[in-house]
């Protein structure tokens, strides 16, 4: 497996490129292959200029899987995802390199006492993982009484783990866009505040294709399982 490209190295080269351009604007006349995203462009450039990095080297790459749940009292409308009006009630992160689950739960005040016994819940989750043939995975569990600190804690952990790839089932179509819009709702439309939560560099954008929404994170590649394995006839990559 190819050696993981250090995200900082990519950003440094990207910033060097920008610093040399008038008004920090890029046009097709200034950059060759402008249609290729910068992380991909500099990744290819890295391997061309560093032949000692070989695909034959077996290396562990940090892959991170995520999944969120939203509490809407059965009133969620996917056509209104941009409103971000329903709280994120839980999120699970799976770090493949560490073999560890990070679980975040939104707990109502009336139930908070029951959730104080987190060791019991961790023991239950670890047993269930083993029973379901996941193996000996560690579990860390965190509880919150509102979802803004929950979302901030999730992204602090993602930045700490610094994965090469983020993945999930329909993470492109739902999980990442909804976290963006929920944060936008909680920050009263302040997209700069949202970007600071989602990106260490504050560089986040969202692209809309009809009723579809895609979040672009400059640090990470999102390999959506639903897209990777869905047939081409249904908008995926599989033949």
BELWO-V7910 format. One record per helix or strand. SS is the DSSP state (@ for helix, = for strand). FROM is the first residue (numbers start at 1). LEN is the number of residues. If there is no record, write none. Layout:
BEGIN
ss=SS from=FROM len=LEN
ss=SS from=FROM len=LEN
END
This chain:
BEGIN
ss=@ from=7 len=13
ss=@ from=22 len=3
ss=@ from=38 len=12
ss== from=63 len=9
ss=@ from=78 len=6
ss== from=87 len=9
ss== from=100 len=7
ss=@ from=109 len=7
ss=@ from=118 len=14
ss== from=138 len=7
ss=@ from=147 len=15
ss== from=165 len=4
ss=@ from=171 len=16
ss=@ from=191 len=8
ss== from=204 len=6
ss== from=212 len=6
ss== from=221 len=4
ss=@ from=225 len=5
ss== from=231 len=1
ss=@ from=232 len=3
ss== from=238 len=1
END
